[in-house]
Amino acid sequence: MKIKNRYFLNKKKLKEIKKDLGEYSSILSDKKKIEYLEVDPNPFILVDDEPTIILINNKPYPTLKYLINNDIRIVKKVVVDMGAVKFMANGADAMSPGIVDASKNIVKDDVVVIVDESHKKPLAVGISLIKADEMINNNKGKAIKTIHFIGDDIWNLKI
């Protein structure tokens, strides 16, 4: 990825992004160095030079590396069986038959973190397409649209 522009975020823009991050807004502490990194296809928010937030269609999502490296409490979690792990690692969307558990408060269009059943390590960040109980109980169909996964360009970004 080629860096087009890099600058510090102003307070107004930072406030907007924090609001859009919802339960992950604490990632953007006022005491840290927060920068905007303009790259194709999606810009990033750097916190102390670490890619922390990715902006997809102007909506902020936490990066997996940040979630893993900083032991962030994941609020809306979806657990997939070990058979789904290899598909998730290739960027596949999560299908209902592979989901074994989900946070009960998940509704359609929520930002969710997909973790594996054995180690509970984050595999992907996605957008829920259905409610939690439907994810667990459905025998077919797509449950989560994957937007960022381990091994993708976002994961491999070097600053």
LOZAFI-614291 format. One record per residue (C-alpha): residue number from 1; x, y, z; residue in one letter; chain. Coordinates in nm, 2 decimals. Layout:
BEGIN
<atom><zavo>NUM</zavo><xx>X</xx><yy>Y</yy><zz>Z</zz><vomar>a</vomar><drengu>A</drengu></atom>
...
***
This chain:
BEGIN
<atom><zavo>1</zavo><xx>0.00</xx><yy>0.00</yy><zz>0.00</zz><vomar>m</vomar><drengu>A</drengu></atom>
<atom><zavo>2</zavo><xx>0.13</xx><yy>0.34</yy><zz>-0.09</zz><vomar>k</vomar><drengu>A</drengu></atom>
<atom><zavo>3</zavo><xx>0.08</xx><yy>0.62</yy><zz>0.16</zz><vomar>i</vomar><drengu>A</drengu></atom>
<atom><zavo>4</zavo><xx>-0.08</xx><yy>0.93</yy><zz>0.00</zz><vomar>k</vomar><drengu>A</drengu></atom>
<atom><zavo>5</zavo><xx>-0.11</xx><yy>1.15</yy><zz>0.31</zz><vomar>n</vomar><drengu>A</drengu></atom>
<atom><zavo>6</zavo><xx>-0.05</xx><yy>1.14</yy><zz>0.68</zz><vomar>r</vomar><drengu>A</drengu></atom>
<atom><zavo>7</zavo><xx>-0.16</xx><yy>1.40</yy><zz>0.94</zz><vomar>y</vomar><drengu>A</drengu></atom>
<atom><zavo>8</zavo><xx>-0.29</xx><yy>1.45</yy><zz>1.29</zz><vomar>f</vomar><drengu>A</drengu></atom>
<atom><zavo>9</zavo><xx>-0.67</xx><yy>1.44</yy><zz>1.34</zz><vomar>l</vomar><drengu>A</drengu></atom>
<atom><zavo>10</zavo><xx>-0.84</xx><yy>1.75</yy><zz>1.46</zz><vomar>n</vomar><drengu>A</drengu></atom>
<atom><zavo>11</zavo><xx>-1.07</xx><yy>1.72</yy><zz>1.77</zz><vomar>k</vomar><drengu>A</drengu></atom>
<atom><zavo>12</zavo><xx>-1.39</xx><yy>1.75</yy><zz>1.57</zz><vomar>k</vomar><drengu>A</drengu></atom>
<atom><zavo>13</zavo><xx>-1.31</xx><yy>1.46</yy><zz>1.34</zz><vomar>k</vomar><drengu>A</drengu></atom>
<atom><zavo>14</zavo><xx>-1.17</xx><yy>1.26</yy><zz>1.63</zz><vomar>l</vomar><drengu>A</drengu></atom>
<atom><zavo>15</zavo><xx>-1.50</xx><yy>1.31</yy><zz>1.82</zz><vomar>k</vomar><drengu>A</drengu></atom>
<atom><zavo>16</zavo><xx>-1.70</xx><yy>1.19</yy><zz>1.51</zz><vomar>e</vomar><drengu>A</drengu></atom>
<atom><zavo>17</zavo><xx>-1.49</xx><yy>0.87</yy><zz>1.48</zz><vomar>i</vomar><drengu>A</drengu></atom>
<atom><zavo>18</zavo><xx>-1.52</xx><yy>0.80</yy><zz>1.85</zz><vomar>k</vomar><drengu>A</drengu></atom>
<atom><zavo>19</zavo><xx>-1.90</xx><yy>0.83</yy><zz>1.83</zz><vomar>k</vomar><drengu>A</drengu></atom>
<atom><zavo>20</zavo><xx>-1.90</xx><yy>0.59</yy><zz>1.53</zz><vomar>d</vomar><drengu>A</drengu></atom>
<atom><zavo>21</zavo><xx>-1.68</xx><yy>0.34</yy><zz>1.71</zz><vomar>l</vomar><drengu>A</drengu></atom>
<atom><zavo>22</zavo><xx>-1.94</xx><yy>0.28</yy><zz>1.98</zz><vomar>g</vomar><drengu>A</drengu></atom>
<atom><zavo>23</zavo><xx>-1.82</xx><yy>0.03</yy><zz>2.23</zz><vomar>e</vomar><drengu>A</drengu></atom>
<atom><zavo>24</zavo><xx>-1.46</xx><yy>0.05</yy><zz>2.10</zz><vomar>y</vomar><drengu>A</drengu></atom>
<atom><zavo>25</zavo><xx>-1.43</xx><yy>0.43</yy><zz>2.14</zz><vomar>s</vomar><drengu>A</drengu></atom>
<atom><zavo>26</zavo><xx>-1.20</xx><yy>0.40</yy><zz>2.43</zz><vomar>s</vomar><drengu>A</drengu></atom>
<atom><zavo>27</zavo><xx>-0.93</xx><yy>0.29</yy><zz>2.18</zz><vomar>i</vomar><drengu>A</drengu></atom>
<atom><zavo>28</zavo><xx>-0.89</xx><yy>0.66</yy><zz>2.09</zz><vomar>l</vomar><drengu>A</drengu></atom>
<atom><zavo>29</zavo><xx>-0.77</xx><yy>0.80</yy><zz>2.41</zz><vomar>s</vomar><drengu>A</drengu></atom>
<atom><zavo>30</zavo><xx>-0.70</xx><yy>1.18</yy><zz>2.42</zz><vomar>d</vomar><drengu>A</drengu></atom>
<atom><zavo>31</zavo><xx>-0.35</xx><yy>1.11</yy><zz>2.57</zz><vomar>k</vomar><drengu>A</drengu></atom>
<atom><zavo>32</zavo><xx>-0.23</xx><yy>0.93</yy><zz>2.26</zz><vomar>k</vomar><drengu>A</drengu></atom>
<atom><zavo>33</zavo><xx>-0.08</xx><yy>1.04</yy><zz>1.93</zz><vomar>k</vomar><drengu>A</drengu></atom>
<atom><zavo>34</zavo><xx>-0.37</xx><yy>0.99</yy><zz>1.68</zz><vomar>i</vomar><drengu>A</drengu></atom>
<atom><zavo>35</zavo><xx>-0.30</xx><yy>1.03</yy><zz>1.31</zz><vomar>e</vomar><drengu>A</drengu></atom>
<atom><zavo>36</zavo><xx>-0.50</xx><yy>0.98</yy><zz>0.98</zz><vomar>y</vomar><drengu>A</drengu></atom>
<atom><zavo>37</zavo><xx>-0.32</xx><yy>0.77</yy><zz>0.72</zz><vomar>l</vomar><drengu>A</drengu></atom>
<atom><zavo>38</zavo><xx>-0.45</xx><yy>0.80</yy><zz>0.37</zz><vomar>e</vomar><drengu>A</drengu></atom>
<atom><zavo>39</zavo><xx>-0.38</xx><yy>0.48</yy><zz>0.17</zz><vomar>v</vomar><drengu>A</drengu></atom>
<atom><zavo>40</zavo><xx>-0.57</xx><yy>0.29</yy><zz>-0.10</zz><vomar>d</vomar><drengu>A</drengu></atom>
<atom><zavo>41</zavo><xx>-0.82</xx><yy>0.14</yy><zz>-0.09</zz><vomar>p</vomar><drengu>A</drengu></atom>
<atom><zavo>42</zavo><xx>-0.90</xx><yy>0.23</yy><zz>0.27</zz><vomar>n</vomar><drengu>A</drengu></atom>
<atom><zavo>43</zavo><xx>-0.76</xx><yy>0.49</yy><zz>0.51</zz><vomar>p</vomar><drengu>A</drengu></atom>
<atom><zavo>44</zavo><xx>-0.64</xx><yy>0.41</yy><zz>0.87</zz><vomar>f</vomar><drengu>A</drengu></atom>
<atom><zavo>45</zavo><xx>-0.63</xx><yy>0.58</yy><zz>1.20</zz><vomar>i</vomar><drengu>A</drengu></atom>
<atom><zavo>46</zavo><xx>-0.29</xx><yy>0.53</yy><zz>1.37</zz><vomar>l</vomar><drengu>A</drengu></atom>
<atom><zavo>47</zavo><xx>-0.26</xx><yy>0.54</yy><zz>1.75</zz><vomar>v</vomar><drengu>A</drengu></atom>
<atom><zavo>48</zavo><xx>0.09</xx><yy>0.59</yy><zz>1.86</zz><vomar>d</vomar><drengu>A</drengu></atom>
<atom><zavo>49</zavo><xx>0.21</xx><yy>0.48</yy><zz>1.50</zz><vomar>d</vomar><drengu>A</drengu></atom>
<atom><zavo>50</zavo><xx>0.01</xx><yy>0.15</yy><zz>1.52</zz><vomar>e</vomar><drengu>A</drengu></atom>
<atom><zavo>51</zavo><xx>-0.27</xx><yy>0.08</yy><zz>1.26</zz><vomar>p</vomar><drengu>A</drengu></atom>
<atom><zavo>52</zavo><xx>-0.56</xx><yy>0.07</yy><zz>1.50</zz><vomar>t</vomar><drengu>A</drengu></atom>
<atom><zavo>53</zavo><xx>-0.88</xx><yy>0.17</yy><zz>1.31</zz><vomar>i</vomar><drengu>A</drengu></atom>
<atom><zavo>54</zavo><xx>-0.96</xx><yy>0.11</yy><zz>0.95</zz><vomar>i</vomar><drengu>A</drengu></atom>
<atom><zavo>55</zavo><xx>-1.22</xx><yy>0.32</yy><zz>0.77</zz><vomar>l</vomar><drengu>A</drengu></atom>
<atom><zavo>56</zavo><xx>-1.43</xx><yy>0.13</yy><zz>0.53</zz><vomar>i</vomar><drengu>A</drengu></atom>
<atom><zavo>57</zavo><xx>-1.69</xx><yy>0.34</yy><zz>0.35</zz><vomar>n</vomar><drengu>A</drengu></atom>
<atom><zavo>58</zavo><xx>-1.61</xx><yy>0.61</yy><zz>0.61</zz><vomar>n</vomar><drengu>A</drengu></atom>
<atom><zavo>59</zavo><xx>-1.72</xx><yy>0.38</yy><zz>0.90</zz><vomar>k</vomar><drengu>A</drengu></atom>
<atom><zavo>60</zavo><xx>-1.45</xx><yy>0.29</yy><zz>1.16</zz><vomar>p</vomar><drengu>A</drengu></atom>
<atom><zavo>61</zavo><xx>-1.36</xx><yy>-0.06</yy><zz>1.26</zz><vomar>y</vomar><drengu>A</drengu></atom>
<atom><zavo>62</zavo><xx>-1.09</xx><yy>-0.18</yy><zz>1.50</zz><vomar>p</vomar><drengu>A</drengu></atom>
<atom><zavo>63</zavo><xx>-0.81</xx><yy>-0.38</yy><zz>1.33</zz><vomar>t</vomar><drengu>A</drengu></atom>
<atom><zavo>64</zavo><xx>-0.74</xx><yy>-0.73</yy><zz>1.44</zz><vomar>l</vomar><drengu>A</drengu></atom>
<atom><zavo>65</zavo><xx>-0.38</xx><yy>-0.67</yy><zz>1.53</zz><vomar>k</vomar><drengu>A</drengu></atom>
<atom><zavo>66</zavo><xx>-0.49</xx><yy>-0.40</yy><zz>1.77</zz><vomar>y</vomar><drengu>A</drengu></atom>
<atom><zavo>67</zavo><xx>-0.75</xx><yy>-0.62</yy><zz>1.93</zz><vomar>l</vomar><drengu>A</drengu></atom>
<atom><zavo>68</zavo><xx>-0.51</xx><yy>-0.91</yy><zz>1.97</zz><vomar>i</vomar><drengu>A</drengu></atom>
<atom><zavo>69</zavo><xx>-0.20</xx><yy>-0.71</yy><zz>2.08</zz><vomar>n</vomar><drengu>A</drengu></atom>
<atom><zavo>70</zavo><xx>-0.39</xx><yy>-0.49</yy><zz>2.33</zz><vomar>n</vomar><drengu>A</drengu></atom>
<atom><zavo>71</zavo><xx>-0.62</xx><yy>-0.75</yy><zz>2.48</zz><vomar>d</vomar><drengu>A</drengu></atom>
<atom><zavo>72</zavo><xx>-0.93</xx><yy>-0.54</yy><zz>2.42</zz><vomar>i</vomar><drengu>A</drengu></atom>
<atom><zavo>73</zavo><xx>-1.26</xx><yy>-0.66</yy><zz>2.57</zz><vomar>r</vomar><drengu>A</drengu></atom>
<atom><zavo>74</zavo><xx>-1.46</xx><yy>-0.78</yy><zz>2.27</zz><vomar>i</vomar><drengu>A</drengu></atom>
<atom><zavo>75</zavo><xx>-1.82</xx><yy>-0.68</yy><zz>2.33</zz><vomar>v</vomar><drengu>A</drengu></atom>
<atom><zavo>76</zavo><xx>-1.99</xx><yy>-0.85</yy><zz>2.03</zz><vomar>k</vomar><drengu>A</drengu></atom>
<atom><zavo>77</zavo><xx>-1.83</xx><yy>-1.18</yy><zz>1.97</zz><vomar>k</vomar><drengu>A</drengu></atom>
<atom><zavo>78</zavo><xx>-1.92</xx><yy>-1.47</yy><zz>1.74</zz><vomar>v</vomar><drengu>A</drengu></atom>
<atom><zavo>79</zavo><xx>-1.76</xx><yy>-1.81</yy><zz>1.80</zz><vomar>v</vomar><drengu>A</drengu></atom>
<atom><zavo>80</zavo><xx>-1.70</xx><yy>-2.04</yy><zz>1.50</zz><vomar>v</vomar><drengu>A</drengu></atom>
<atom><zavo>81</zavo><xx>-1.61</xx><yy>-2.41</yy><zz>1.50</zz><vomar>d</vomar><drengu>A</drengu></atom>
<atom><zavo>82</zavo><xx>-1.26</xx><yy>-2.52</yy><zz>1.41</zz><vomar>m</vomar><drengu>A</drengu></atom>
<atom><zavo>83</zavo><xx>-1.38</xx><yy>-2.64</yy><zz>1.07</zz><vomar>g</vomar><drengu>A</drengu></atom>
<atom><zavo>84</zavo><xx>-1.46</xx><yy>-2.28</yy><zz>0.98</zz><vomar>a</vomar><drengu>A</drengu></atom>
<atom><zavo>85</zavo><xx>-1.12</xx><yy>-2.14</yy><zz>1.07</zz><vomar>v</vomar><drengu>A</drengu></atom>
<atom><zavo>86</zavo><xx>-0.94</xx><yy>-2.21</yy><zz>0.74</zz><vomar>k</vomar><drengu>A</drengu></atom>
<atom><zavo>87</zavo><xx>-1.23</xx><yy>-2.04</yy><zz>0.55</zz><vomar>f</vomar><drengu>A</drengu></atom>
<atom><zavo>88</zavo><xx>-1.22</xx><yy>-1.74</yy><zz>0.78</zz><vomar>m</vomar><drengu>A</drengu></atom>
<atom><zavo>89</zavo><xx>-0.84</xx><yy>-1.71</yy><zz>0.73</zz><vomar>a</vomar><drengu>A</drengu></atom>
<atom><zavo>90</zavo><xx>-0.91</xx><yy>-1.68</yy><zz>0.36</zz><vomar>n</vomar><drengu>A</drengu></atom>
<atom><zavo>91</zavo><xx>-1.16</xx><yy>-1.40</yy><zz>0.40</zz><vomar>g</vomar><drengu>A</drengu></atom>
<atom><zavo>92</zavo><xx>-1.49</xx><yy>-1.60</yy><zz>0.37</zz><vomar>a</vomar><drengu>A</drengu></atom>
<atom><zavo>93</zavo><xx>-1.81</xx><yy>-1.47</yy><zz>0.51</zz><vomar>d</vomar><drengu>A</drengu></atom>
<atom><zavo>94</zavo><xx>-1.93</xx><yy>-1.66</yy><zz>0.82</zz><vomar>a</vomar><drengu>A</drengu></atom>
<atom><zavo>95</zavo><xx>-2.21</xx><yy>-1.90</yy><zz>0.76</zz><vomar>m</vomar><drengu>A</drengu></atom>
<atom><zavo>96</zavo><xx>-2.46</xx><yy>-2.00</yy><zz>1.02</zz><vomar>s</vomar><drengu>A</drengu></atom>
<atom><zavo>97</zavo><xx>-2.38</xx><yy>-2.37</yy><zz>1.03</zz><vomar>p</vomar><drengu>A</drengu></atom>
<atom><zavo>98</zavo><xx>-2.02</xx><yy>-2.29</yy><zz>1.14</zz><vomar>g</vomar><drengu>A</drengu></atom>
<atom><zavo>99</zavo><xx>-2.13</xx><yy>-2.06</yy><zz>1.43</zz><vomar>i</vomar><drengu>A</drengu></atom>
<atom><zavo>100</zavo><xx>-2.14</xx><yy>-2.23</yy><zz>1.77</zz><vomar>v</vomar><drengu>A</drengu></atom>
<atom><zavo>101</zavo><xx>-2.20</xx><yy>-1.93</yy><zz>1.99</zz><vomar>d</vomar><drengu>A</drengu></atom>
<atom><zavo>102</zavo><xx>-2.26</xx><yy>-1.55</yy><zz>1.97</zz><vomar>a</vomar><drengu>A</drengu></atom>
<atom><zavo>103</zavo><xx>-2.31</xx><yy>-1.26</yy><zz>2.21</zz><vomar>s</vomar><drengu>A</drengu></atom>
<atom><zavo>104</zavo><xx>-2.68</xx><yy>-1.24</yy><zz>2.28</zz><vomar>k</vomar><drengu>A</drengu></atom>
<atom><zavo>105</zavo><xx>-2.69</xx><yy>-0.86</yy><zz>2.22</zz><vomar>n</vomar><drengu>A</drengu></atom>
<atom><zavo>106</zavo><xx>-2.59</xx><yy>-0.89</yy><zz>1.85</zz><vomar>i</vomar><drengu>A</drengu></atom>
<atom><zavo>107</zavo><xx>-2.85</xx><yy>-0.75</yy><zz>1.60</zz><vomar>v</vomar><drengu>A</drengu></atom>
<atom><zavo>108</zavo><xx>-2.84</xx><yy>-0.69</yy><zz>1.22</zz><vomar>k</vomar><drengu>A</drengu></atom>
<atom><zavo>109</zavo><xx>-2.56</xx><yy>-0.45</yy><zz>1.11</zz><vomar>d</vomar><drengu>A</drengu></atom>
<atom><zavo>110</zavo><xx>-2.35</xx><yy>-0.47</yy><zz>1.43</zz><vomar>d</vomar><drengu>A</drengu></atom>
<atom><zavo>111</zavo><xx>-1.97</xx><yy>-0.48</yy><zz>1.41</zz><vomar>v</vomar><drengu>A</drengu></atom>
<atom><zavo>112</zavo><xx>-1.87</xx><yy>-0.82</yy><zz>1.54</zz><vomar>v</vomar><drengu>A</drengu></atom>
<atom><zavo>113</zavo><xx>-1.54</xx><yy>-1.00</yy><zz>1.60</zz><vomar>v</vomar><drengu>A</drengu></atom>
<atom><zavo>114</zavo><xx>-1.52</xx><yy>-1.36</yy><zz>1.50</zz><vomar>i</vomar><drengu>A</drengu></atom>
<atom><zavo>115</zavo><xx>-1.31</xx><yy>-1.59</yy><zz>1.72</zz><vomar>v</vomar><drengu>A</drengu></atom>
<atom><zavo>116</zavo><xx>-1.22</xx><yy>-1.96</yy><zz>1.70</zz><vomar>d</vomar><drengu>A</drengu></atom>
<atom><zavo>117</zavo><xx>-1.38</xx><yy>-2.21</yy><zz>1.93</zz><vomar>e</vomar><drengu>A</drengu></atom>
<atom><zavo>118</zavo><xx>-1.06</xx><yy>-2.35</yy><zz>2.09</zz><vomar>s</vomar><drengu>A</drengu></atom>
<atom><zavo>119</zavo><xx>-0.84</xx><yy>-2.05</yy><zz>2.16</zz><vomar>h</vomar><drengu>A</drengu></atom>
<atom><zavo>120</zavo><xx>-1.10</xx><yy>-1.77</yy><zz>2.14</zz><vomar>k</vomar><drengu>A</drengu></atom>
<atom><zavo>121</zavo><xx>-0.85</xx><yy>-1.57</yy><zz>1.93</zz><vomar>k</vomar><drengu>A</drengu></atom>
<atom><zavo>122</zavo><xx>-0.99</xx><yy>-1.31</yy><zz>1.68</zz><vomar>p</vomar><drengu>A</drengu></atom>
<atom><zavo>123</zavo><xx>-1.00</xx><yy>-1.43</yy><zz>1.32</zz><vomar>l</vomar><drengu>A</drengu></atom>
<atom><zavo>124</zavo><xx>-1.20</xx><yy>-1.16</yy><zz>1.15</zz><vomar>a</vomar><drengu>A</drengu></atom>
<atom><zavo>125</zavo><xx>-1.41</xx><yy>-0.85</yy><zz>1.19</zz><vomar>v</vomar><drengu>A</drengu></atom>
<atom><zavo>126</zavo><xx>-1.74</xx><yy>-0.84</yy><zz>1.02</zz><vomar>g</vomar><drengu>A</drengu></atom>
<atom><zavo>127</zavo><xx>-2.09</xx><yy>-0.70</yy><zz>1.00</zz><vomar>i</vomar><drengu>A</drengu></atom>
<atom><zavo>128</zavo><xx>-2.38</xx><yy>-0.91</yy><zz>1.13</zz><vomar>s</vomar><drengu>A</drengu></atom>
<atom><zavo>129</zavo><xx>-2.64</xx><yy>-0.99</yy><zz>0.87</zz><vomar>l</vomar><drengu>A</drengu></atom>
<atom><zavo>130</zavo><xx>-2.88</xx><yy>-1.14</yy><zz>1.12</zz><vomar>i</vomar><drengu>A</drengu></atom>
<atom><zavo>131</zavo><xx>-2.95</xx><yy>-1.15</yy><zz>1.50</zz><vomar>k</vomar><drengu>A</drengu></atom>
<atom><zavo>132</zavo><xx>-2.74</xx><yy>-1.37</yy><zz>1.74</zz><vomar>a</vomar><drengu>A</drengu></atom>
<atom><zavo>133</zavo><xx>-3.01</xx><yy>-1.63</yy><zz>1.80</zz><vomar>d</vomar><drengu>A</drengu></atom>
<atom><zavo>134</zavo><xx>-3.06</xx><yy>-1.68</yy><zz>1.42</zz><vomar>e</vomar><drengu>A</drengu></atom>
<atom><zavo>135</zavo><xx>-2.68</xx><yy>-1.72</yy><zz>1.37</zz><vomar>m</vomar><drengu>A</drengu></atom>
<atom><zavo>136</zavo><xx>-2.67</xx><yy>-2.00</yy><zz>1.62</zz><vomar>i</vomar><drengu>A</drengu></atom>
<atom><zavo>137</zavo><xx>-3.00</xx><yy>-2.18</yy><zz>1.52</zz><vomar>n</vomar><drengu>A</drengu></atom>
<atom><zavo>138</zavo><xx>-3.00</xx><yy>-2.15</yy><zz>1.14</zz><vomar>n</vomar><drengu>A</drengu></atom>
<atom><zavo>139</zavo><xx>-2.88</xx><yy>-2.45</yy><zz>0.95</zz><vomar>n</vomar><drengu>A</drengu></atom>
<atom><zavo>140</zavo><xx>-2.80</xx><yy>-2.26</yy><zz>0.63</zz><vomar>k</vomar><drengu>A</drengu></atom>
<atom><zavo>141</zavo><xx>-2.72</xx><yy>-1.92</yy><zz>0.51</zz><vomar>g</vomar><drengu>A</drengu></atom>
<atom><zavo>142</zavo><xx>-2.47</xx><yy>-1.63</yy><zz>0.56</zz><vomar>k</vomar><drengu>A</drengu></atom>
<atom><zavo>143</zavo><xx>-2.46</xx><yy>-1.47</yy><zz>0.90</zz><vomar>a</vomar><drengu>A</drengu></atom>
<atom><zavo>144</zavo><xx>-2.17</xx><yy>-1.23</yy><zz>0.89</zz><vomar>i</vomar><drengu>A</drengu></atom>
<atom><zavo>145</zavo><xx>-2.01</xx><yy>-1.02</yy><zz>0.61</zz><vomar>k</vomar><drengu>A</drengu></atom>
<atom><zavo>146</zavo><xx>-1.63</xx><yy>-1.03</yy><zz>0.67</zz><vomar>t</vomar><drengu>A</drengu></atom>
<atom><zavo>147</zavo><xx>-1.46</xx><yy>-0.70</yy><zz>0.62</zz><vomar>i</vomar><drengu>A</drengu></atom>
<atom><zavo>148</zavo><xx>-1.11</xx><yy>-0.77</yy><zz>0.77</zz><vomar>h</vomar><drengu>A</drengu></atom>
<atom><zavo>149</zavo><xx>-0.94</xx><yy>-1.10</yy><zz>0.84</zz><vomar>f</vomar><drengu>A</drengu></atom>
<atom><zavo>150</zavo><xx>-0.60</xx><yy>-1.23</yy><zz>0.95</zz><vomar>i</vomar><drengu>A</drengu></atom>
<atom><zavo>151</zavo><xx>-0.36</xx><yy>-1.23</yy><zz>0.66</zz><vomar>g</vomar><drengu>A</drengu></atom>
<atom><zavo>152</zavo><xx>-0.54</xx><yy>-0.97</yy><zz>0.44</zz><vomar>d</vomar><drengu>A</drengu></atom>
<atom><zavo>153</zavo><xx>-0.37</xx><yy>-0.64</yy><zz>0.33</zz><vomar>d</vomar><drengu>A</drengu></atom>
<atom><zavo>154</zavo><xx>-0.49</xx><yy>-0.46</yy><zz>0.64</zz><vomar>i</vomar><drengu>A</drengu></atom>
<atom><zavo>155</zavo><xx>-0.33</xx><yy>-0.73</yy><zz>0.86</zz><vomar>w</vomar><drengu>A</drengu></atom>
<atom><zavo>156</zavo><xx>0.00</xx><yy>-0.70</yy><zz>0.66</zz><vomar>n</vomar><drengu>A</drengu></atom>
<atom><zavo>157</zavo><xx>0.03</xx><yy>-0.32</yy><zz>0.66</zz><vomar>l</vomar><drengu>A</drengu></atom>
<atom><zavo>158</zavo><xx>0.37</xx><yy>-0.20</yy><zz>0.75</zz><vomar>k</vomar><drengu>A</drengu></atom>
<atom><zavo>159</zavo><xx>0.42</xx><yy>0.16</yy><zz>0.86</zz><vomar>i</vomar><drengu>A</drengu></atom>
***
